[in-house]
Amino acid sequence: MQQSPRAGREGDVLAVISQSGPTVSFFDAADDRHLDTIQVLAEPHELCFDPIQRLLWCTATYHSGYYNANSGRRTELTVIDPDTRRIVEVVDLAPEHGPHGLALDTARRRLYVSVEASADRPGGVVVIDTETRRPLGRIDTDAPGPHWFAVDPAGRIGYATNKEAPFVSVVDLERGTLIAKVEVPGSEGLAVSADGTQVFVASPYGSFSTLTEQGPATGIRVIDARTASVVDTLSTENIVLPVHLTSTGKLLAGEMVVEADPESRLGRHAPGRLTVFSADTREQLGRIEVGRFPLTITSSPDGRLAYVACAVSSTVDIVDLQTLERLARLDIARLGEAGAHGLAYIPRPA
């Protein structure tokens, strides 16, 4: 008899950001019970759980609004104890601003945070010591809007996707320098393969102002890390924003189904899609309908469950990746257009 995908998750927790909440909510991963909600700074975007320090990091990106349509960029990261659900500290990165993407290297105890450009410096990545919770330095990416960031398994090479810039920035994390630019027509989410040889990048950039224009083919660009070049494209019917790789080698892509709408900066959305590929064979394994505007994806540590946060419907779809069936949908409270955003799966304390 096949084991339930919920089995063994007692004590595990799912954390979910509401961008316009502005909140972080906590749910029991075994039965989806709402456990708690805490208020955070305006416009929270992404979450990252550090299992060594057992702390949850949360970026606060803008005072209000969205990328290229905001009232000003914030400078803070909020550090949360996920067990007590209390804020431990607010770390101010000023003069760096617009923190968004988060990537963790537990072996070296480093957290990497993408930040946007200023008048006198390009966008980049701030390096933070996760023990002291203080910045150690900054690596330029030579692009105005680095948004997502990922680190290879060895912790030596990092990759920043850049919305409008026509390349993915490749940085040497040990030397703190930009070492390559991989040509792509703008980029969104990304993931690095378990062996570090491939990088999967959502491209092109999902600009709501150009949705009705004919542009580059939508999908996921496959980058050969050894040559820093695109070697394949996994085609999709729609623009992809989030990309996630599970522990079992399934590549998850969130497709946005949208039309331009003069009444909304976010466009007019239909239900999105979670499309699943094999990272090894690059074959499409299937897809399932999810909420409107899938923006963030994560998975359970065993790779059985996917969690898809959808900003416009403000929902999180929980999907069984073996059967591609939706097991549940969480409703996330919001105050504005954009709701559910960043996600983090938090295993119970050992």
N, C-alpha and C positions, 0 to 999 in steps of 0.2 A: 504494500500500500504506500502510495506516494505521500511524503511528509508535507504538511501544510506549509506554505511559504511564510506563515506567521510564527511557526514553531521556533522556540529558543530566543525570542526577541524580548522576553520579559526584562524590564529594567532599561532597555534601550530607548533613546529619545530622538525625535526628529525636531529640529529647530527651523522655524520659517520666518523670514522677514516679511513685513508688510511695508512697502515703500512709502505709502501715504498714511500708514497707521499713526505715527511711525513707531513700529513695535517689532519685537521678536517674540513669537509664540512657540510654546513647547508642547509636543504631543507624544503620548505613549506609543512606541513603535509596534507594540504587540496588538493593541486594540483601538488605536487612533483616538483615545481619550485626550481631551484638552487638559493639560496640566497647569499651565500658567502663561501669562503674557506680561512682558515688561516693556515700559516706554524707553525709547532710545532717541538720539538726536535725529533731526529731520533728514529725510531722504536717505535712509539706510539702503544699501545695495547688496553687498555680498557678505557671506559668512565663511569662516574657516575654523575648524576645530583642531586644536593642538592636543593630541592624546598624551604627550609627555607632561606638559604643565596642567592638563585638564582645564583648558581655558578656551573660550569661544571668542574669536575676533570678528568685528563687524565694521565695515566701512560706512562712513557718512559722506556722500559724494557732493551733493548740492544743497543750497538753502531751500530751493524749490525748483521744480521743473526737471528737464532731462538733458542729455548730452546735446550741446549746441543750441539749447532752448531753455536756459535756466537763469535764475536771479543772482547767481554767484556760486562759486565753488567752495565747499567746506574743506577743512584740513584735518578732521579728527578720525580716530579709530576708537571704538568702544570695546573694552575687554570685559567679558562676562563669565562668571562662574556658572556653568550649566547645571550643576548639581543643586546649588542653592537658589539659582535663578536671580542672582544679584550682580549689579555692575561693580567690577573690581576697580576699574580705572578708565579714564578717558585720556588717550595719548594724542597729543597735538603735534602734527607733522609740519606746521607752518615754518617756513614760507611755502613748503610743498602743498599742493592743493588738488582737489578732484580725485581723492583715493578711490579706487574701484576694485580691480582684480587682486586676488590673494592667492599665494602659493606657498606651501610649507615644505621645508626640508628639516625633518625631525632629527636626522643624524647630526647635522651641524647646528641645530637649534637656531634656524634662520627663518624669518617670515619675509616674503617679498610682496610689496604693495605697489601696483601701478599708479602713477600720478600723471596729471595732464601738464601740458606745456605752460610756461609763463612768457612774459614779453621778452625775456632775455635768456631763456633756456628751453630746450625741447623737452617733450615728455620723457618720463623715465620710470625707474623702479627704485623704490626706497627699500633698503635692507634693514631689518629689525632683529635684534637679539631677543629671542623669545623668553629668556630667563630674566633679563633686566627690563624688558619691554621698552628698550630705547633704540633709536635709529643708529646704525653703524656707518651708513654711507648711502650713496645714490649711484645708479648706473643709467646713463643717458641711452635712449632708444632712437633718437633722431627723428621722432614723429610727434605730431601735436597731441594725438589722442590715444596713447596705449591704454587698452581697456581690460583685456584679459591677459593673464600671465601664467605660464606653466614651467615646471622645472623637470629636467630629465631624472631618471631614477638614481643616477650617480651624484646628483646635486652639483654638477659642474657647468651645465649649459642651461640657459633659460630662454624662453621664447615669449615675445610680446606681440599680440595682434593689435593692429592699428586700423581704426575705422576708415578714414579717408586715405591715409598714406598707402601707396601701392606696393607695400612689402610687409613681411613679418620680420621683426627685429630679432636677431640671434645674439645673445650676450654670453660672454665668458664670466661666470659667477665668481671664479677664483681671482681673476685679474680685474674684474669690474669694468670690462670694456665691451663695446659693440664690435662683433667680429664678422657679421654677415647680414645681408638683407635678401630675403627670399621673395621674389616677385609674385604678388597676387593682387587682384583688383579690389583691394580693401578687405578687411577681415573682422570676424567676430569671435566666437568661442573657439577653444582648442583643447587638445589632449595629446599627451605623449605616450607612446606604446610602452609596455612593461619592460622591454629590453632597450629602450631609448633610441632605437634605429629609425622610428617613424614619428612624424608629427601630423596630426589630423586637424585641419583648420577650416572653419566655416567661412565661406567666401562666395559672393562679394558682401560688402557692407550693406546692412539693412537700412537704407535711407528712406524714410516715409515720404520725402518730397519727390522721389523718382520711381515710385512703385509702378506707375503706368508706362514708364519708358522701357524700351528694349535695352537690356544690359548684358553683362557677362553671364555665362551659364551658372545656374545656382547649384550649390552642393558643398562637398567637403574636399578641399585640396589635400593630397597626401604628399608630405615633404619627406624626402630622404635626408635624414639627419647627417649622414656622412658627407654628402655632396652639397647640402643646403640648397636643394632644388626641388621643384614640384615634379613628381613622377606619375601622378594619376589624379583623377577626379572622380569621386563618388557622387553620381548625379542625384538630385532631388527635384521635385516639382516646384518647390517654393524656397524662398529665402530661409536659410538656417541661421539661428543665433546661438543657442547653447549646444555644446558638444561635450560628451562625457564618455569615458572608457571605464567599464566595470572590471572587477577583479577576475572575471571569467572570460575577458577578451571580447565582450560585445561593445560595439561603438554605437552610442545613442545620440541622435540628432533631433533637435526640436525645430520643426518647420512652422513658419508663421504664414497663415493664410489671411491676406489683408488687401484691401483696396484703399486708394487715397480718399480722404474725407476732409473737406474744407472746414467742417465743424469740430474736428478733433485732431490734435497734433499726433495722436497715436494711430490714426487711420480707422477704417471700419473693418472690424475683425470677424472672421468666421472661426469655428473650432480649428485648432491647430492639429499637428500630427507629431507623434513620436515615431521616428523611423529608426530601425535597428539594422546594423550591419555587423558582419564578422570582421574584426580588425585584422585577422590573419589572411582570409581569402578575399576580403573586400566585397563580398557578396551581400546583397540586401536579404535580410532574414524575415522581414515583415514590418508592419506598421500598425498603429492604432490611433484613433482620434482622441485628442486631449482637449483641455480648455483653450481659451482664446489668448493668444500671444504667449506661447511657451518661451520663457526667458532664462530659466535655470534648471539644470538637471543634476541629480546625484543618485547614488545607489546604495543599497545595504552592503556591508563588508563582504558578504558571501556572494554578491552579484545576482541574487535571486530577484530582488525588488528594485524597480526604478521609481523615483519621485520626480515629478515634473511640475515646477511652479509656473503658473500662467498669470501674467500681470493684469490683463484686462478683465478676465473673468474672476481674478483673485481667488484662484483655487490651486490645490495641489493634487494631481492625479497619482495614485499609487498603483503601479502596474506589475503584474507577475510576468517576468521576462521569459519564463519557460513556456507559458501558454499565450502570452500577449493578450491577457485579459485585465481589465481594470478591476481592482479589488475594492477601491474606495476613492472618494473624492472629499478632500478637506476644504472647507470654506474659511477663508482668511479675511478678517475684518479690515476695512479700509475707510479712508476719508475722501480720497480723490480718485482720479482715473486709474492710477497704477497701484496695484495691490501686491499680491504674492511675488516675491523676488528671490532673494538668496536662501539657500538651504544648507543644512549640515546634519549628518547622521552621527549621533553621539552614543557609542556603545556604553553599557553600564560599567561602573567602576569595577576593576578586577578584584 
